[in-house]
Structures are given as C-alpha cells and as structure tokens.
Amino acid sequence: MEIIIAPDYEEMSKISARIIALEIRRKHDLVLGLATGDTPVGTYQQLVKIHQEEGLDFSKIKSFNLDEYVGLAPLHKNSYNFFMRENLFEQVNINMANVFVPQGNTDDPEEYCKWYEEQINNYGGIDLQVLGIGRDGHIAFNEPGSSFASRTRVKALFKQTIEDNSRFFNSIEEVPRFAITMGIGTILEARKVLLIANGKNKADVVASFIEGPVTSQITATALQLHTHVTVVLDEDAASNLVRKDYYNWVRDNKHLVQKMVGR
C-alpha cells in the first residue's frame, strides 16, 4: 500500500486525477470504477480540466460506479447517477453507452445485482477502482461486518451512514435505508485501487484502516490484502498516522530506486 500525503484537498485532488489520467493514457479502453460523495468531487473537476486542457480522451473508457440508493430513479437529484452526470460524465467525451451506474429503482434488485456483476466480468474486470471511505471505515456501502467475499448486492445502511448522508437531502427521513453496492470481493478483484480521503473527521478511521488490524468491522482494512493500493490523503486525514514520516520519506525518495537500478 502506497501512502501519499498532500498538503491540502486541492493538491490531493490534483494528485488523484493525475493517477487516473496516467492509467487512461496507458490503456485507452480502461475499465474504471468510480465513487461518489464529497471527496472525489475535486478529483473529477481536475479530470475535466485535464480533458479540456490536455485532451485526455474518455471516448473508449468503460466505467462502473460502486453503488446507488435503492428506490431512487437515475434522474433523481440525489441519485448517484445524477451526481456522476453533473460532476464528470457531461463534461468529458465519455460514451454514455459504456457507463454503468447501479439502477436504484429496478423491479428486481437481486437479479439486477447478478446482472451488474456479469457486466463487470464481460468487460474483463475493473482496471482501476476509485474509492472514498466512510467515517466508520466502510468502502462503497459495505457497512461494518460485511463479508470480505461479498459481491454486488442490496445492503441495509447503518444509522451513522444515514446521518452522514442526510446533508445531501432535505431531511434525514428522506435518506434511503438501502443501497445497491459492489461487494468487498468485487472491489478486491480490481487490478489497482485508488482510495482518497480528506478532513480531520476521517483521521481516526484512516489510521485504523492503514495501520490497524484487518477486520470486517472496518471494511476498508480489506485493502491491506490487495497487491496494488494507492492512498492519497490531505494533511488533516493523515494527522493520526503513526508512521507518517516514513510514508513521506518513501514519497520523496522513490527516485532512488531507479537510481540504484540504473547503476
């Protein structure tokens, strides 16, 4: 797991966007897993900027979003489909036929979840999965106690998740109690993972998932089992890390590896 600590949210967003852009340039038909919420907004803004100023091409990209609220139609203002269109899809040259966001108002959620997994497999699996992290350590909507083998499914949301997400709704009563979410097993099959986090309110859980024991009670700790994870944090989110100096030293001295290899 590579830990990159940026001075602030803006720089964190720039670094994250550059990581994604690099993967798109390496593989023009990249299968990209996408996340929603406050944290990735800056990253998407930076990707739009790279597209506009440097011609980053999204035309062959396939994308799969992590989750969606059960009961919300795609054009509902609080749906994640709407969020992605507003913050990324409508500002780049992505082909909407290659965009997949779970359908929250499907008639048969269980069958739909099976279909969603099949689509990921049909496109060869996810190359790069972008993640945020909840205050209780969940990734996607895999709440504490979720199985590390779980697949895309319907998940009941914890009280804290409902409270945290109520800021996007008119009242807490409007927040859906269930969501369709990729499972942890699905996420762990991505070839690469990029997790981004910012803010003091994430400092405790960031330290726990990076430096604490692997536990289903903090589902992000499953990423310790993955072979290629990059975590990009701002200073606030990184403030409780015990080995912060080490991570910074590695970040600043990676060039030494090439120097040694070139001898």
Buried (B, 14 or more C-beta within 10 A) or exposed (E): BEBBBBEEBBBBBBBBBBBBBEBBEEBEEBBBBBBBBEBBBBBBBBBBBBBEEEEBBBEBBBBBBBBBBBBBEBEBEBBBBBBBBEBBBEBBEBEEEBBBBBBBBBEEBEEBBEEBBEEBEEBEBBBBBBBBBBBBBBBBBBBBEBBBEBBBBBBEBBEBBBEBBBEBBEEEEEBBEBBBBBBBBBBBBBBBBBBBBBBEEBBBBBBBBBBBEEBBEBBBBBBBEBEEBBBBBBBBBBBBBEEBEEBBEBEEEEEEEEEEEEE
